[in-house]
């Protein structure tokens, strides 16, 4: 039976610190971040990065393990990570399957709920995500309901399969919602309640990504929609464990403020491979001026919304992570910086690994910090400080206004939106 237990500090608010206890007794504090395995980097590379960055949780994918992990590299890596007691969530691969469907290749990948569960049991992950049917682009509402119903059918099958096997397991039921009216969300929660026999207290929510990614396109207020959905979900399920699929990077700060407990980081390897390092509250930085002229570390960066210049190199020189430790220097001179810059720059494995360790260490330490700030009742100020220089800063106020609304007031989103923005204009 379902043995995914979640305890939380929640007293009816939006933000909470909590603890998951999995069927095998392993525990994981929340909010949490699951780091995705790279399909390209070697087992040794990833093992070293995750070990040195001290991550608490990683995620794999049943679709990948069946169809792309031909040499069983990821399976071996998973074994090693499990030996380090790092918690493991296995996604189903519903998203990959959807992409295969769109390109007309789905017949090559006959994945179903039974196969997904079998892989999750064989590998012995802490948390198994059910096989779901995410919303592809340009679906009408009827098509969305159809895909939701297929997802719920799988959940029903999953529960029966677990019962038939007579085992305990921690699984994650999944819903999808994109709409900014609450109909899809409410439909999903009702269906889940019927299947589970109780109000869901563990849930994953997906298909939020297309919303966010299309933000430069035609749809208006996409980020507002996405945050509205998360806050409404939290209002409907106070104290539940909520995992948001496909939200990483800077958006994760907003999503956490809007009430989620858990998200995935799949971008760490692309960023590191691309040559980027991250600093707290500062977006991507290269190590020197490159031909593409994207921002690189400098000593006197003028920031958005801020008069004082920031010394980014100083911040980087004072990082104490495993990759930076040998170069740590409070009173660094130019030659110290040059030495560190040389070690971290370039396309070779070693500098790429150093960047990855630094970046993943930062993401992981931010998660620890977020828990601390929730306990100290200081999450809002912390997120403000992290997004101060970001284009996302303006959404913090929006979240705070929505947080004051109860479910009835949240119902009429267009009106709320108008009210919030008209009020701003008047100010
Ligand atoms: Zn570092």
Boltz pocket constraint, residues with backbone or C-beta under 6 A from the ligand:
constraints:
  - pocket:
      binder: B
      contacts: [[A, 316], [A, 319], [A, 320], [A, 321], [A, 322], [A, 323], [A, 324], [A, 325], [A, 357], [A, 358], [A, 359], [A, 361]]
      max_distance: 6.0
